[in-house]
Each structure stands twice: as C-alpha cells, then as structure tokens.
C-alpha cells in the first residue's frame, strides 16, 4: 500500500493505494465491510425498506470500509490531542503544587 499527500491550491488530498489481484482486493474489502456491516456500519435502510448485505454493491462495501478508516484516523488524532492535554495539565499542576 502506498500513501501520499497531494497538495494543490491550499488543500491537501490523502491518497491511500492498495494494489493486488482483483479477487484479493474484492475479498479483503468485502470481508472487512461485511464485518463492519454486521456491527451496524453502513446503510441498513429502514424497517419498511431494509437493506441487506447481498443488496450492497462493491462500491457501497468500499464506502463502509473507507468511512471506518476515516473515523479511526480522526479518533486516533483526537485521542492524541486529549492525552497531550492531560499530560500538559498534570505537568502544570505538578509545577504549581503548594509546598510548606
């Protein structure tokens, strides 16, 4: 897999590429998407008009995986920021403790 930043006109696009045999790509993406779909990710439709796994296109399966990857990246960044803020707060508090 290759990952690159592409900057243009003040915006940056992240490109993640994965190249393998079509059968392998479809299998990996499909299995990952199926796992996520079973956990409630993706569009399941409504009670009146449910969407089942077998109705999904390959693109819809890829979209489920993409949405999960994007969310995990954001979650990791937010976790880092939170941990950094906690560390800074602890260090600040330790430096300002009273001593007699």
N, CA, C and O atoms as CSV, one atom per row, in Angstrom:
chain,resi,resn,atom,element,x,y,z
A,1,UNK,N,N,0.858,-1.173,0.000
A,1,UNK,CA,C,0.000,0.000,0.000
A,1,UNK,C,C,0.900,1.231,0.000
A,1,UNK,O,O,1.905,1.296,0.708
A,2,UNK,N,N,0.510,2.189,-0.807
A,2,UNK,CA,C,1.239,3.451,-0.842
A,2,UNK,C,C,0.323,4.553,-0.335
A,2,UNK,O,O,-0.858,4.603,-0.678
A,3,UNK,N,N,0.872,5.417,0.470
A,3,UNK,CA,C,0.110,6.553,0.987
A,3,UNK,C,C,0.864,7.816,0.634
A,3,UNK,O,O,2.077,7.909,0.825
A,4,UNK,N,N,0.126,8.794,0.112
A,4,UNK,CA,C,0.757,10.045,-0.290
A,4,UNK,C,C,-0.133,11.224,0.072
A,4,UNK,O,O,-1.349,11.096,0.207
A,5,UNK,N,N,0.513,12.376,0.224
A,5,UNK,CA,C,-0.165,13.655,0.347
A,5,UNK,C,C,-0.083,14.329,-1.026
A,5,UNK,O,O,0.982,14.344,-1.644
A,6,UNK,N,N,-1.182,14.878,-1.500
A,6,UNK,CA,C,-1.194,15.637,-2.739
A,6,UNK,C,C,-1.759,17.017,-2.413
A,6,UNK,O,O,-2.947,17.163,-2.124
A,7,UNK,N,N,-0.880,18.039,-2.463
A,7,UNK,CA,C,-1.279,19.408,-2.110
A,7,UNK,C,C,-1.507,20.214,-3.384
A,7,UNK,O,O,-0.703,20.195,-4.316
A,8,UNK,N,N,-2.646,20.931,-3.388
A,8,UNK,CA,C,-2.954,21.761,-4.541
A,8,UNK,C,C,-3.933,22.852,-4.128
A,8,UNK,O,O,-4.970,22.570,-3.527
A,9,UNK,N,N,-3.603,24.091,-4.449
A,9,UNK,CA,C,-4.477,25.233,-4.192
A,9,UNK,C,C,-4.889,25.343,-2.722
A,9,UNK,O,O,-6.047,25.632,-2.422
A,10,UNK,N,N,-3.967,25.119,-1.829
A,10,UNK,CA,C,-4.253,25.276,-0.409
A,10,UNK,C,C,-5.020,24.120,0.223
A,10,UNK,O,O,-5.386,24.200,1.395
A,11,UNK,N,N,-5.270,23.061,-0.514
A,11,UNK,CA,C,-5.932,21.876,0.027
A,11,UNK,C,C,-5.028,20.669,-0.175
A,11,UNK,O,O,-4.238,20.613,-1.118
A,12,UNK,N,N,-5.159,19.714,0.721
A,12,UNK,CA,C,-4.360,18.501,0.624
A,12,UNK,C,C,-5.269,17.290,0.558
A,12,UNK,O,O,-6.213,17.158,1.337
A,13,UNK,N,N,-4.974,16.421,-0.369
A,13,UNK,CA,C,-5.684,15.157,-0.518
A,13,UNK,C,C,-4.757,14.048,-0.058
A,13,UNK,O,O,-3.586,14.007,-0.437
A,14,UNK,N,N,-5.283,13.155,0.756
A,14,UNK,CA,C,-4.531,11.964,1.152
A,14,UNK,C,C,-4.962,10.842,0.221
A,14,UNK,O,O,-6.155,10.585,0.058
A,15,UNK,N,N,-4.005,10.185,-0.379
A,15,UNK,CA,C,-4.304,9.057,-1.250
A,15,UNK,C,C,-3.703,7.792,-0.647
A,15,UNK,O,O,-2.507,7.720,-0.366
A,16,UNK,N,N,-4.551,6.817,-0.461
A,16,UNK,CA,C,-4.119,5.504,0.007
A,16,UNK,C,C,-4.366,4.520,-1.131
A,16,UNK,O,O,-5.494,4.387,-1.606
A,17,UNK,N,N,-3.335,3.846,-1.559
A,17,UNK,CA,C,-3.474,2.911,-2.674
A,17,UNK,C,C,-3.110,1.509,-2.230
A,17,UNK,O,O,-2.144,1.290,-1.499
A,18,UNK,N,N,-3.903,0.584,-2.688
A,18,UNK,CA,C,-3.677,-0.825,-2.402
A,18,UNK,C,C,-3.847,-1.554,-3.714
A,18,UNK,O,O,-4.925,-1.518,-4.307
A,19,UNK,N,N,-2.812,-2.209,-4.174
A,19,UNK,CA,C,-2.878,-2.924,-5.437
A,19,UNK,C,C,-2.610,-4.399,-5.199
A,19,UNK,O,O,-1.608,-4.779,-4.593
A,20,UNK,N,N,-3.516,-5.214,-5.685
A,20,UNK,CA,C,-3.375,-6.665,-5.606
A,20,UNK,C,C,-4.284,-7.261,-6.672
A,20,UNK,O,O,-4.980,-6.533,-7.381
A,21,UNK,N,N,-4.278,-8.544,-6.779
A,21,UNK,CA,C,-5.185,-9.206,-7.710
A,21,UNK,C,C,-6.616,-8.816,-7.369
A,21,UNK,O,O,-6.968,-8.683,-6.197
A,22,UNK,N,N,-7.431,-8.636,-8.388
A,22,UNK,CA,C,-8.813,-8.209,-8.192
A,22,UNK,C,C,-9.527,-9.113,-7.196
A,22,UNK,O,O,-10.238,-8.622,-6.320
A,23,UNK,N,N,-9.356,-10.385,-7.313
A,23,UNK,CA,C,-10.005,-11.340,-6.407
A,23,UNK,C,C,-9.605,-11.076,-4.954
A,23,UNK,O,O,-10.437,-11.160,-4.051
A,24,UNK,N,N,-8.342,-10.759,-4.739
A,24,UNK,CA,C,-7.850,-10.483,-3.392
A,24,UNK,C,C,-8.431,-9.181,-2.855
A,24,UNK,O,O,-8.885,-9.123,-1.712
A,25,UNK,N,N,-8.416,-8.140,-3.678
A,25,UNK,CA,C,-8.945,-6.843,-3.249
A,25,UNK,C,C,-10.421,-6.965,-2.899
A,25,UNK,O,O,-10.845,-6.499,-1.842
A,26,UNK,N,N,-11.199,-7.579,-3.765
A,26,UNK,CA,C,-12.633,-7.735,-3.520
A,26,UNK,C,C,-12.872,-8.562,-2.269
A,26,UNK,O,O,-13.794,-8.274,-1.505
A,27,UNK,N,N,-12.065,-9.576,-2.049
A,27,UNK,CA,C,-12.217,-10.430,-0.865
A,27,UNK,C,C,-11.884,-9.679,0.420
A,27,UNK,O,O,-12.632,-9.750,1.395
A,28,UNK,N,N,-10.766,-8.962,0.421
A,28,UNK,CA,C,-10.346,-8.224,1.622
A,28,UNK,C,C,-11.350,-7.121,1.945
A,28,UNK,O,O,-11.811,-7.012,3.081
A,29,UNK,N,N,-11.685,-6.311,0.956
A,29,UNK,CA,C,-12.639,-5.227,1.179
A,29,UNK,C,C,-14.000,-5.807,1.568
A,29,UNK,O,O,-14.656,-5.306,2.482
A,30,UNK,N,N,-14.413,-6.850,0.878
A,30,UNK,CA,C,-15.697,-7.471,1.176
A,30,UNK,C,C,-15.777,-8.018,2.583
A,30,UNK,O,O,-16.770,-7.807,3.279
A,31,UNK,N,N,-14.737,-8.721,3.009
A,31,UNK,CA,C,-14.741,-9.285,4.359
A,31,UNK,C,C,-14.716,-8.194,5.427
A,31,UNK,O,O,-15.424,-8.285,6.430
A,32,UNK,N,N,-13.896,-7.161,5.209
A,32,UNK,CA,C,-13.847,-6.059,6.164
A,32,UNK,C,C,-15.199,-5.347,6.216
A,32,UNK,O,O,-15.697,-5.035,7.298
A,33,UNK,N,N,-15.784,-5.092,5.060
A,33,UNK,CA,C,-17.080,-4.421,5.011
A,33,UNK,C,C,-18.171,-5.279,5.638
A,33,UNK,O,O,-19.047,-4.763,6.334
A,34,UNK,N,N,-18.123,-6.578,5.397
A,34,UNK,CA,C,-19.134,-7.474,5.974
A,34,UNK,C,C,-19.049,-7.461,7.500
A,34,UNK,O,O,-20.072,-7.410,8.183
A,35,UNK,N,N,-17.842,-7.506,8.022
A,35,UNK,CA,C,-17.644,-7.414,9.475
A,35,UNK,C,C,-18.267,-6.120,10.005
A,35,UNK,O,O,-19.022,-6.138,10.977
A,36,UNK,N,N,-17.943,-4.996,9.354
A,36,UNK,CA,C,-18.448,-3.694,9.800
A,36,UNK,C,C,-19.964,-3.594,9.629
A,36,UNK,O,O,-20.649,-3.040,10.489
A,37,UNK,N,N,-20.486,-4.122,8.531
A,37,UNK,CA,C,-21.928,-4.093,8.288
A,37,UNK,C,C,-22.654,-4.880,9.378
A,37,UNK,O,O,-23.695,-4.451,9.877
A,38,UNK,N,N,-22.094,-6.034,9.741
A,38,UNK,CA,C,-22.689,-6.849,10.812
A,38,UNK,C,C,-22.651,-6.127,12.158
A,38,UNK,O,O,-23.446,-6.429,13.048
A,39,UNK,N,N,-21.727,-5.171,12.310
A,39,UNK,CA,C,-21.617,-4.378,13.547
A,39,UNK,C,C,-22.445,-3.098,13.465
A,39,UNK,O,O,-22.352,-2.244,14.347
A,40,UNK,N,N,-23.253,-2.957,12.414
A,40,UNK,CA,C,-24.155,-1.816,12.309
A,40,UNK,C,C,-23.671,-0.678,11.439
A,40,UNK,O,O,-24.367,0.328,11.302
A,41,UNK,N,N,-22.498,-0.810,10.848
A,41,UNK,CA,C,-21.974,0.261,9.986
A,41,UNK,C,C,-22.641,0.194,8.610
A,41,UNK,O,O,-23.115,-0.859,8.183
A,42,UNK,N,N,-22.665,1.322,7.941
A,42,UNK,CA,C,-23.251,1.367,6.610
A,42,UNK,C,C,-24.750,1.598,6.662
A,42,UNK,O,O,-25.352,1.684,7.732
A,43,UNK,N,N,-25.325,1.694,5.493
A,43,UNK,CA,C,-26.762,1.964,5.356
A,43,UNK,C,C,-27.537,0.647,5.437
A,43,UNK,O,O,-27.393,-0.228,4.584
A,44,UNK,N,N,-28.345,0.529,6.461
A,44,UNK,CA,C,-29.177,-0.663,6.640
A,44,UNK,C,C,-30.623,-0.412,6.227
A,44,UNK,O,O,-31.485,-1.271,6.407
A,45,UNK,N,N,-30.880,0.763,5.676
A,45,UNK,CA,C,-32.224,1.089,5.247
A,45,UNK,C,C,-33.132,1.396,6.420
A,45,UNK,O,O,-32.680,1.854,7.469
A,46,UNK,N,N,-34.416,1.141,6.233
A,46,UNK,CA,C,-35.423,1.391,7.264
A,46,UNK,C,C,-36.152,0.086,7.571
A,46,UNK,O,O,-35.960,-0.920,6.887
A,47,UNK,N,N,-36.983,0.112,8.600
A,47,UNK,CA,C,-37.784,-1.072,8.916
A,47,UNK,C,C,-38.694,-1.439,7.743
A,47,UNK,O,O,-38.924,-2.617,7.467
A,48,UNK,N,N,-39.207,-0.416,7.059
A,48,UNK,CA,C,-40.103,-0.654,5.935
A,48,UNK,C,C,-39.347,-1.106,4.686
A,48,UNK,O,O,-39.876,-1.850,3.861
A,49,UNK,N,N,-38.126,-0.654,4.565
A,49,UNK,CA,C,-37.327,-0.967,3.380
A,49,UNK,C,C,-35.886,-1.261,3.790
A,49,UNK,O,O,-34.993,-0.446,3.556
A,50,UNK,N,N,-35.657,-2.434,4.405
A,50,UNK,CA,C,-34.305,-2.749,4.866
A,50,UNK,C,C,-33.344,-3.019,3.709
A,50,UNK,O,O,-33.731,-3.460,2.626
A,51,UNK,N,N,-32.076,-2.734,3.991
A,51,UNK,CA,C,-31.020,-3.067,3.040
A,51,UNK,C,C,-30.223,-4.207,3.662
A,51,UNK,O,O,-29.722,-4.093,4.780
A,52,UNK,N,N,-30.114,-5.290,2.933
A,52,UNK,CA,C,-29.370,-6.456,3.424
A,52,UNK,C,C,-28.032,-6.539,2.707
A,52,UNK,O,O,-27.835,-5.933,1.654
A,53,UNK,N,N,-27.124,-7.293,3.292
A,53,UNK,CA,C,-25.770,-7.405,2.781
A,53,UNK,C,C,-25.734,-7.736,1.295
A,53,UNK,O,O,-24.989,-7.113,0.538
A,54,UNK,N,N,-26.513,-8.687,0.881
A,54,UNK,CA,C,-26.473,-9.136,-0.511
A,54,UNK,C,C,-26.931,-8.067,-1.501
A,54,UNK,O,O,-26.692,-8.197,-2.702
A,55,UNK,N,N,-27.586,-7.011,-1.012
A,55,UNK,CA,C,-28.027,-5.919,-1.882
A,55,UNK,C,C,-26.933,-4.890,-2.143
A,55,UNK,O,O,-27.075,-4.063,-3.044
A,56,UNK,N,N,-25.848,-4.924,-1.377
A,56,UNK,CA,C,-24.805,-3.903,-1.498
A,56,UNK,C,C,-23.936,-4.125,-2.729
A,56,UNK,O,O,-23.613,-5.257,-3.089
A,57,UNK,N,N,-23.566,-3.014,-3.367
A,57,UNK,CA,C,-22.613,-3.078,-4.478
A,57,UNK,C,C,-21.192,-3.094,-3.916
A,57,UNK,O,O,-20.985,-2.834,-2.731
A,58,UNK,N,N,-20.227,-3.397,-4.762
A,58,UNK,CA,C,-18.823,-3.339,-4.326
A,58,UNK,C,C,-18.462,-1.933,-3.878
A,58,UNK,O,O,-17.703,-1.772,-2.922
A,59,UNK,N,N,-18.991,-0.900,-4.551
A,59,UNK,CA,C,-18.707,0.481,-4.162
A,59,UNK,C,C,-19.266,0.775,-2.781
A,59,UNK,O,O,-18.594,1.415,-1.972
A,60,UNK,N,N,-20.476,0.323,-2.494
A,60,UNK,CA,C,-21.068,0.549,-1.174
A,60,UNK,C,C,-20.269,-0.171,-0.084
A,60,UNK,O,O,-20.142,0.335,1.031
A,61,UNK,N,N,-19.739,-1.332,-0.400
A,61,UNK,CA,C,-18.898,-2.063,0.554
A,61,UNK,C,C,-17.605,-1.290,0.798
A,61,UNK,O,O,-17.157,-1.161,1.937
A,62,UNK,N,N,-17.009,-0.777,-0.275
A,62,UNK,CA,C,-15.790,0.023,-0.137
A,62,UNK,C,C,-16.062,1.282,0.661
A,62,UNK,O,O,-15.223,1.697,1.460
A,63,UNK,N,N,-17.217,1.901,0.461
A,63,UNK,CA,C,-17.584,3.102,1.207
A,63,UNK,C,C,-17.660,2.820,2.707
A,63,UNK,O,O,-17.265,3.663,3.512
A,64,UNK,N,N,-18.162,1.652,3.089
A,64,UNK,CA,C,-18.222,1.276,4.510
A,64,UNK,C,C,-16.812,1.216,5.083
A,64,UNK,O,O,-16.553,1.738,6.168
A,65,UNK,N,N,-15.908,0.580,4.353
A,65,UNK,CA,C,-14.514,0.455,4.816
A,65,UNK,C,C,-13.854,1.836,4.865
A,65,UNK,O,O,-13.156,2.150,5.829
A,66,UNK,N,N,-14.063,2.649,3.852
A,66,UNK,CA,C,-13.491,3.993,3.816
A,66,UNK,C,C,-13.971,4.819,5.007
A,66,UNK,O,O,-13.169,5.456,5.689
A,67,UNK,N,N,-15.275,4.806,5.253
A,67,UNK,CA,C,-15.820,5.577,6.375
A,67,UNK,C,C,-15.197,5.135,7.697
A,67,UNK,O,O,-14.922,5.967,8.562
A,68,UNK,N,N,-14.974,3.839,7.857
A,68,UNK,CA,C,-14.367,3.324,9.085
A,68,UNK,C,C,-12.919,3.775,9.215
A,68,UNK,O,O,-12.489,4.192,10.291
A,69,UNK,N,N,-12.171,3.692,8.129
A,69,UNK,CA,C,-10.764,4.130,8.157
A,69,UNK,C,C,-10.685,5.612,8.501
A,69,UNK,O,O,-9.881,6.009,9.345
A,70,UNK,N,N,-11.508,6.429,7.859
A,70,UNK,CA,C,-11.511,7.859,8.122
A,70,UNK,C,C,-11.837,8.138,9.587
A,70,UNK,O,O,-11.182,8.964,10.222
A,71,UNK,N,N,-12.844,7.455,10.123
A,71,UNK,CA,C,-13.238,7.668,11.515
A,71,UNK,C,C,-12.125,7.243,12.471
A,71,UNK,O,O,-11.884,7.903,13.482
A,72,UNK,N,N,-11.448,6.142,12.149
A,72,UNK,CA,C,-10.354,5.692,13.015
A,72,UNK,C,C,-9.204,6.688,13.015
A,72,UNK,O,O,-8.591,6.918,14.057
A,73,UNK,N,N,-8.901,7.279,11.873
A,73,UNK,CA,C,-7.836,8.286,11.815
A,73,UNK,C,C,-8.219,9.491,12.676
A,73,UNK,O,O,-7.398,9.988,13.448
A,74,UNK,N,N,-9.456,9.960,12.548
A,74,UNK,CA,C,-9.917,11.092,13.348
A,74,UNK,C,C,-9.908,10.746,14.827
A,74,UNK,O,O,-9.477,11.553,15.651
A,75,UNK,N,N,-10.383,9.546,15.175
A,75,UNK,CA,C,-10.399,9.122,16.579
A,75,UNK,C,C,-8.992,9.078,17.166
A,75,UNK,O,O,-8.779,9.506,18.301
A,76,UNK,N,N,-8.035,8.567,16.404
A,76,UNK,CA,C,-6.651,8.493,16.896
A,76,UNK,C,C,-6.087,9.891,17.108
A,76,UNK,O,O,-5.405,10.142,18.103
A,77,UNK,N,N,-6.366,10.807,16.177
A,77,UNK,CA,C,-5.882,12.184,16.321
A,77,UNK,C,C,-6.501,12.838,17.547
A,77,UNK,O,O,-5.804,13.514,18.303
A,78,UNK,N,N,-7.799,12.649,17.754
A,78,UNK,CA,C,-8.466,13.231,18.920
A,78,UNK,C,C,-7.970,12.616,20.224
A,78,UNK,O,O,-7.832,13.319,21.225
A,79,UNK,N,N,-7.703,11.319,20.221
A,79,UNK,CA,C,-7.154,10.667,21.411
A,79,UNK,C,C,-5.788,11.242,21.740
A,79,UNK,O,O,-5.492,11.509,22.905
A,80,UNK,N,N,-4.954,11.435,20.728
A,80,UNK,CA,C,-3.630,12.014,20.944
A,80,UNK,C,C,-3.746,13.409,21.548
A,80,UNK,O,O,-3.059,13.728,22.518
A,81,UNK,N,N,-4.617,14.242,20.973
A,81,UNK,CA,C,-4.795,15.603,21.486
A,81,UNK,C,C,-5.269,15.577,22.938
A,81,UNK,O,O,-4.807,16.373,23.756
A,82,UNK,N,N,-6.172,14.682,23.254
A,82,UNK,CA,C,-6.687,14.580,24.618
A,82,UNK,C,C,-5.582,14.141,25.582
A,82,UNK,O,O,-5.434,14.706,26.665
A,83,UNK,N,N,-4.814,13.132,25.181
A,83,UNK,CA,C,-3.724,12.663,26.040
A,83,UNK,C,C,-2.664,13.733,26.226
A,83,UNK,O,O,-2.118,13.877,27.320
A,84,UNK,N,N,-2.366,14.480,25.183
A,84,UNK,CA,C,-1.397,15.566,25.276
A,84,UNK,C,C,-1.897,16.641,26.233
A,84,UNK,O,O,-1.128,17.155,27.045
A,85,UNK,N,N,-3.179,16.986,26.143
A,85,UNK,CA,C,-3.756,17.992,27.040
A,85,UNK,C,C,-3.725,17.507,28.488
A,85,UNK,O,O,-3.466,18.290,29.402
A,86,UNK,N,N,-3.988,16.215,28.696
A,86,UNK,CA,C,-3.949,15.655,30.049
A,86,UNK,C,C,-2.528,15.690,30.603
A,86,UNK,O,O,-2.323,16.029,31.768
A,87,UNK,N,N,-1.560,15.344,29.782
A,87,UNK,CA,C,-0.163,15.377,30.216
A,87,UNK,C,C,0.261,16.803,30.565
A,87,UNK,O,O,0.907,17.039,31.586
A,88,UNK,N,N,-0.109,17.733,29.713
A,88,UNK,CA,C,0.208,19.139,29.969
A,88,UNK,C,C,-0.441,19.615,31.259
A,88,UNK,O,O,0.192,20.319,32.046
A,89,UNK,N,N,-1.683,19.245,31.484
A,89,UNK,CA,C,-2.394,19.644,32.704
A,89,UNK,C,C,-1.724,19.042,33.937
A,89,UNK,O,O,-1.572,19.723,34.951
A,90,UNK,N,N,-1.319,17.766,33.860
A,90,UNK,CA,C,-0.640,17.134,35.000
A,90,UNK,C,C,0.688,17.825,35.291
A,90,UNK,O,O,1.022,18.080,36.448
A,91,UNK,N,N,1.444,18.127,34.234
A,91,UNK,CA,C,2.735,18.805,34.424
A,91,UNK,C,C,2.544,20.203,35.003
A,91,UNK,O,O,3.307,20.630,35.869
A,92,UNK,N,N,1.535,20.909,34.530
A,92,UNK,CA,C,1.247,22.239,35.056
A,92,UNK,C,C,0.832,22.166,36.511
A,92,UNK,O,O,1.277,22.970,37.331
A,93,UNK,N,N,-0.010,21.215,36.830
A,93,UNK,CA,C,-0.467,21.042,38.210
A,93,UNK,C,C,0.691,20.652,39.118
A,93,UNK,O,O,0.799,21.157,40.236
A,94,UNK,N,N,1.549,19.768,38.655
A,94,UNK,CA,C,2.687,19.351,39.471
A,94,UNK,C,C,3.626,20.517,39.735
A,94,UNK,O,O,4.207,20.620,40.815
A,95,UNK,N,N,3.773,21.395,38.752
A,95,UNK,CA,C,4.664,22.541,38.911
A,95,UNK,C,C,4.091,23.607,39.829
A,95,UNK,O,O,4.828,24.446,40.346
A,96,UNK,N,N,2.781,23.578,40.035
A,96,UNK,CA,C,2.165,24.627,40.840
A,96,UNK,C,C,1.668,24.137,42.205
A,96,UNK,O,O,0.902,24.825,42.880
A,97,UNK,N,N,2.113,22.947,42.599
A,97,UNK,CA,C,1.675,22.422,43.909
A,97,UNK,C,C,2.271,23.246,45.035
A,97,UNK,O,O,3.375,23.782,44.944
A,98,UNK,N,N,1.494,23.320,46.085
A,98,UNK,CA,C,1.949,24.058,47.262
A,98,UNK,C,C,2.996,23.252,48.020
A,98,UNK,O,O,2.917,22.027,48.122
A,99,UNK,N,N,3.951,23.955,48.532
A,99,UNK,CA,C,4.937,23.348,49.412
A,99,UNK,C,C,5.079,24.239,50.617
A,99,UNK,O,O,5.067,25.464,50.500
A,100,UNK,N,N,5.215,23.625,51.782
A,100,UNK,CA,C,5.404,24.391,53.018
A,100,UNK,C,C,6.785,24.108,53.587
A,100,UNK,O,O,7.147,24.653,54.630
